[in-house]
Every structure is written in C-alpha cells, then in structure tokens.
Amino acid sequence: MGQKTNLNLVDECDNFPYYSDNPEAFEKRLQGYYHFLLEGCEECLGYVTSSVAVQLPITQHWHRDDSKKRLIFQPRDGSGAPVQQLEKRNKILAEYLQDVREKKIFRVLDGWRAELYPIYGPNKELLLSMERSATPLFGVVTYGVHMTGYVMTDEGMKIWAPRRALTKQTYPGMMDNTVAGGMSAGEKPFECLVRECEEEASLPAQLVRSAAQACGTLTYFHVRDARAGGEVGLCQPEVQYIYDLQMPQDVIPQPGDDEAIDFQLLTVQGIQQAMADGRFKPNCAHLLLEFFVRHGILTADNEPDYIEIVSRLHRKLEFPTA
C-alpha cells in the first residue's frame, strides 16, 4: 500500500458522495438506501441500507414502504393510537432493538453499549434516544468530542497519540486522537470532554476545565468499512466538537480504562508519517488535518488540495442536527 495524501485521508473519512460533484452518481448511490423517518416528522433522519431495511422485523410500530424506499418508525400504544410522549417512544424503540439484538440479525449489535444517543428533529428538538450500537443501522447523525493534547518542547510541538486496544470492536490497534468519545443523550459537549479525559487518559478535571480550548466542530459523512466492525456500508454522519489542550511537559496521559494500549508523544512529522501510513482511525486523521490547518502547519503553500480539504472538514449534513 502506498502513502496516503492528505486528500486521500479526507476521502477515507468523508466518503459519502456529494450531489454537487456528480448528481447521477449520488442518485444512483441513494437508490441503495431507505430513508429513515419518524411518523409525524417529514424530514429524513438517516439512511438505512436496503439490506438492513429488508431484514428489520416489521411490527405494529414500523412501516416499510418499498416503492418509496422509506422505513417509518410509528410507535403505537395499546389501543393502536400514535404515541406522542418522548419517554414512551424511547421505551418502545429500546424494547424493539433489544429484541432485534436477541435475534442476532445484525453483527453491529454485538457491540451493544447500553448507552443512548440523541436523534434530533428539524427544530433541534429531541425526537428519540437510540442505543449507540444501533445508530449506524439507521444512519442517523451522532455526536462526539475529540481533543488534541499537545506539548511545546525545545524541538517544537509534539502531540500525544494513543493506540486503540486490540480488543476493541471498532478499529482495533489503530492510532487515535488524544481523547475522543461519544456524547450520550442529555450530555453537554464540555462535560463529555472532562469525563472522557478522566476515563481515557487519566487527565485531571481541573487541568481540562482550566486549559481546554473549544475550537468549533468537525462534520463528515462516513460510510463504514470492515474495520468499523459489523456490517459494511452502514452510514455514519457525525458531528465532533473539537478541543485543543496545551499540556504541561510533566503531565503524562495514562490509559484510565481498557480503551487504549498506551500513549506516545510524537513530533508533528511523526504524526503526519503515521497518517500517511494509514495507521490512524479515519475520523482521527480527519481531525488532525483540521488541527494542522488551524495551527498553520498545513497551508495553501505546502498542500496542493488545501481548498478542498478545508471545505470537506465542515460538511453540511443532509439531516437535522442538534
């Protein structure tokens, strides 16, 4: 395998086609998916692969329209009337997904997390909370935090990069951002960051609260391959809240759970080489490119694909967001 360019790395993460690039290719690709809808909300909430849509059990709470390629969640109460209350909708969805899990229809549910992710409507209202491992089946937008911890040394900037545990279901053994994690329903981005920093890197909450800098968001539309675990071709549009943390030289991150093998302090050149070698998890390489742009490391003078790369770091997603 040859060295990956920075644009290759972007293409690997943000790999759902753009309508503006090739409308025909986009429409052809879209024919392989069903639109996931909640009854009463007109906007599409995610893309479901046709192979998943036809395998999902259809109960009184679901309707599959094969002619229009729509999969509609329509929760009903005991009398058959539509359920309006969020908590009751979530309970029906949770019981349904648990049943699907027990039937062992989809491998992606082997990574069951017992953690709920939020799904929002067109007015930023919370429509549903869904089991984390099920979200790729429905192609809904998920949210997370990613932080780059770096140190300024006599040799210049160095970045802390962990290696993912070999036991992880997703991207085992690949390199990761200093701290990264998914946001549960009801969790605020900064509080999620503080929690993840303690859990994953044993970083003191006081340091994170006083020194972490919010740096915007990273958005992309990823289609999962075999490295993600479970079925391939599942859609994963994501919003990542980005943070930087300039760390004192005497603060050494340590794995606080079973997520990482170890942390390595690498030069910028060392990080770039590992990215080119394909050793980073795709969305982590994507985030590091954004970090390099903001810190003036990646510029129009040294990157021929600069304009496209920068624009692709902030994709406008076609689904409602928080």
C-alpha atoms as one frame of an Amber mdcrd trajectory, in Angstrom:
protein
   0.000   0.000   0.000   1.370   3.399  -0.985   1.497   6.524   1.115  -1.807
   8.351   1.557  -2.046  12.008   0.616  -3.961  14.389   2.856  -6.830  14.369
   0.338  -6.812  10.540   0.420  -7.272  10.774   4.195 -10.210  13.165   3.777
 -11.773  10.881   1.159 -11.450   7.918   3.505 -13.435   9.627   6.265 -15.862
  11.858   4.365 -16.722   9.187   1.811 -20.440   9.505   1.093 -20.750  11.111
  -2.370 -21.637  14.774  -2.817 -24.612  15.633  -5.008 -22.750  18.677  -6.346
 -19.819  16.558  -7.575 -21.854  14.104  -9.627 -25.679  14.200  -9.363 -26.041
  10.934 -11.293 -23.615   9.029  -9.079 -25.253  10.495  -5.983 -28.767   9.465
  -7.074 -27.540   6.007  -8.046 -25.903   5.565  -4.637 -29.029   6.782  -2.869
 -31.086   4.054  -4.534 -29.281   1.576  -2.286 -30.765   3.157   0.853 -34.124
   3.620   2.553 -34.979   6.929   4.241 -35.466   6.543   7.982 -38.422   8.586
   9.230 -40.364   9.100  12.446 -44.122   9.340  11.952 -45.184  12.967  12.283
 -41.788  14.362  11.223 -41.371  14.989   7.499 -37.575  15.212   7.459 -35.359
  12.213   6.780 -33.384  11.313   9.901 -30.897   8.904   8.315 -30.120   6.455
   5.508 -30.661   2.721   6.033 -29.006   0.279   3.635 -31.542  -1.777   1.681
 -30.071  -5.000   3.091 -30.698  -3.763   6.648 -34.171  -2.390   5.861 -35.448
  -5.701   4.487 -34.049  -7.668   7.445 -35.528  -5.473  10.184 -38.611  -7.162
  11.673 -41.780  -5.209  10.825 -44.063  -4.899  13.859 -47.058  -2.664  14.598
 -44.526   0.079  15.382 -42.884   0.017  11.945 -43.877   0.518   8.332 -41.635
  -0.253   5.363 -42.609   1.326   2.050 -40.586  -0.494  -0.618 -41.911   1.604
  -3.517 -40.773   4.898  -1.944 -37.877   3.272  -0.064 -38.950   4.607   3.305
 -38.639   2.976   6.724 -41.001   4.655   9.183 -40.976   4.280  12.959 -44.621
   4.696  14.043 -44.868   3.882  17.766 -48.347   2.806  18.906 -49.947   2.422
  22.317 -52.139  -0.482  23.413 -55.178   0.931  21.601 -53.229   1.415  18.365
 -53.074   5.211  18.712 -49.823   7.087  17.874 -47.512   7.656  20.847 -46.673
  11.335  21.332 -44.638  11.189  24.550 -40.850  11.038  24.132 -40.250   8.633
  27.016 -42.828   6.163  25.741 -41.421   6.357  22.195 -37.950   5.669  23.549
 -39.203   2.704  25.585 -40.871   1.139  22.521 -37.706   1.688  20.460 -35.458
   0.248  23.202 -37.582  -2.899  23.547 -37.667  -3.348  19.774 -33.880  -3.015
  19.412 -33.271  -5.375  22.326 -35.472  -7.940  20.567 -33.551  -7.430  17.296
 -30.305  -7.879  19.218 -31.503 -11.142  20.790 -32.466 -12.476  17.351 -28.809
 -11.908  16.284 -29.813 -10.416  12.924 -27.059  -7.784  12.782 -23.428  -8.182
  13.839 -23.081  -4.496  14.651 -25.347  -5.035  17.679 -22.741  -7.418  19.138
 -21.093  -4.188  20.298 -24.141  -3.271  22.430 -23.174  -0.407  24.748 -26.317
   0.215  26.869 -25.731   3.896  26.082 -28.297   6.172  24.461 -27.534   8.585
  21.613 -29.849  11.505  20.773 -31.678  11.977  17.459 -32.899  15.495  16.709
 -35.657  16.928  14.536 -35.741  19.934  12.171 -36.253  22.402  15.048 -33.413
  20.945  17.137 -35.985  19.112  19.261 -35.060  15.723  20.719 -37.133  13.160
  18.818 -35.650   9.871  20.009 -32.874   8.336  22.063 -31.359   5.223  20.473
 -28.919   2.546  21.635 -25.470   3.639  20.486 -24.553   0.433  18.639 -27.801
   0.609  16.623 -27.276   4.134  15.258 -25.256   3.010  12.186 -28.114   0.656
  11.196 -30.356   3.712  10.803 -27.667   6.088   9.535 -28.560   8.858  11.985
 -26.286  11.741  12.980 -24.185  11.023  16.057 -22.171  13.410  18.219 -18.835
  13.209  19.960 -15.897  15.141  21.356 -12.302  14.956  20.107  -9.364  16.643
  21.788  -5.780  17.068  20.644  -3.376  17.234  23.562  -0.038  18.771  22.616
   3.173  19.914  24.284   5.521  22.708  23.237   9.121  21.500  23.590  12.577
  22.727  22.616  12.140  20.561  19.494   8.808  22.177  18.652   5.242  20.930
  19.007   4.630  17.308  19.984   1.257  15.544  20.122   0.030  12.793  22.428
  -1.458   9.909  20.415  -2.865   6.703  21.935  -3.117   3.313  20.260  -6.523
   1.671  20.449  -6.780  -1.590  22.360  -6.568  -4.734  20.244  -9.759  -5.933
  21.929 -11.875  -3.017  20.677 -14.653  -3.993  18.290 -14.015  -0.922  16.119
 -10.621  -0.112  14.531  -8.554  -2.278  16.935  -4.878  -1.331  17.220  -5.209
   1.868  15.171  -4.000   5.261  16.383  -6.457   7.728  17.847  -6.790  11.331
  18.962  -5.520  12.150  22.445  -9.052  11.898  23.840 -12.234  11.064  21.945
 -15.659   9.784  22.855 -19.333   9.774  22.001 -21.888  12.107  23.593 -24.822
  10.450  25.304 -28.353  11.852  25.251 -28.577  14.848  27.600 -24.800  15.309
  27.862 -23.166  18.681  27.157 -20.013  18.685  24.965 -17.617  20.145  27.537
 -18.843  17.894  30.358 -18.453  14.929  27.998 -14.878  16.036  27.319 -13.999
  16.300  31.011 -15.434  12.819  31.621 -13.620  11.267  28.651 -10.314  12.910
  29.626 -10.518  11.314  33.062 -11.687   7.922  31.790  -9.408   7.526  28.772
  -6.266   9.472  29.639  -6.345   9.971  33.439  -6.143  13.749  32.894  -7.188
  15.805  35.936 -10.558  17.549  35.555  -9.026  20.777  36.912  -6.463  20.871
  34.083  -9.073  20.186  31.420 -11.557  22.737  32.780  -8.933  25.470  33.024
  -6.942  24.893  29.827  -9.016  23.069  27.171  -9.975  25.360  24.294 -13.172
  24.889  22.275 -12.287  25.040  18.549 -15.582  24.516  16.707 -16.899  21.371
  15.085 -15.839  18.791  12.522 -18.596  17.317  10.325 -18.374  14.481   7.818
 -20.464  11.693   6.312 -18.708   8.360   6.719 -19.665   5.004   5.216 -18.302
   2.203   7.393 -15.951  -0.490   6.150 -14.930  -3.795   7.772 -12.566  -2.091
  10.255 -15.549  -0.481  11.998 -16.905  -3.902  12.985 -20.256  -5.320  11.954
 -21.980  -4.829   8.618 -20.199  -2.794   5.924 -21.816   0.075   4.033 -23.631
   1.478   7.077 -23.942   5.269   7.149 -22.340   7.282   9.921 -22.795  11.052
   9.570 -21.089  12.683  12.546 -20.601  15.971  14.372 -17.478  16.188  16.520
 -16.972  19.028  18.996 -13.267  19.871  18.802 -10.957  20.889  21.635  -7.253
  21.652  21.983  -5.308  21.225  25.198  -1.777  22.561  25.518  -0.369  20.307
  28.228   2.477  20.908  30.693   5.513  18.742  29.943   5.205  16.948  33.290
   1.620  15.753  32.627   1.733  12.282  31.083  -1.577  10.788  29.907  -2.165
   7.214  31.069  -4.887   4.787  29.917  -7.646   5.014  32.515  -9.783   2.229
  31.072  -9.378  -0.556  28.516  -9.746   1.769  25.502  -6.042   2.361  24.805
  -2.809   0.348  24.907  -0.555   3.331  25.585   0.137   6.962  24.691   3.035
   8.100  22.512   4.393  11.658  22.362   5.192  12.244  18.684   6.541  15.128
  16.652   4.266  16.715  14.084   6.306  14.967  11.392   5.871  11.646  13.210
   2.094  12.146  13.341   1.989  13.091   9.644   4.003   9.994   8.731   1.665
   7.733  10.735  -1.301   9.354   8.969   0.290   8.795   5.559   0.966   5.176
   6.534  -2.758   4.698   7.234  -2.209   3.970  10.925  -4.803   6.447  12.232
  -8.526   5.727  12.573 -10.123   7.596   9.605 -12.016  10.272  11.548  -8.972
  10.883  13.773  -6.768  11.600  10.754  -9.564  13.894   9.529  -9.498  15.779
  12.826  -5.704  16.089  12.848  -5.831  17.684   9.393  -8.198  20.288  10.845
  -5.793  20.808  13.766  -2.897  21.299  11.335  -4.910  23.852   9.331  -5.778
  25.882  12.441  -2.202  25.839  13.716  -0.727  26.925  10.380   1.054  23.603
   9.847  -0.997  22.735   6.759  -1.191  25.742   4.442  -2.010  26.701   0.871
   1.746  26.881   0.254   2.504  23.266   1.202  -0.778  21.497   0.331  -2.000
  21.478  -3.303  -5.503  20.322  -2.280  -5.824  22.894   0.505  -9.164  24.449
  -0.519 -10.952  21.136  -0.977  -9.522  19.706   2.245 -10.592  22.713   4.330
 -14.111  22.717   2.874 -14.507  18.965   3.447 -13.705  19.325   7.153 -17.038
  21.102   7.650 -19.599  19.233   5.568 -23.213  20.394   5.720 -25.128  17.248
   6.655 -28.441  16.460   4.984 -30.154  15.511   8.236 -31.414  17.599  11.186
 -28.788  18.327  13.848 -28.705  19.491  17.456
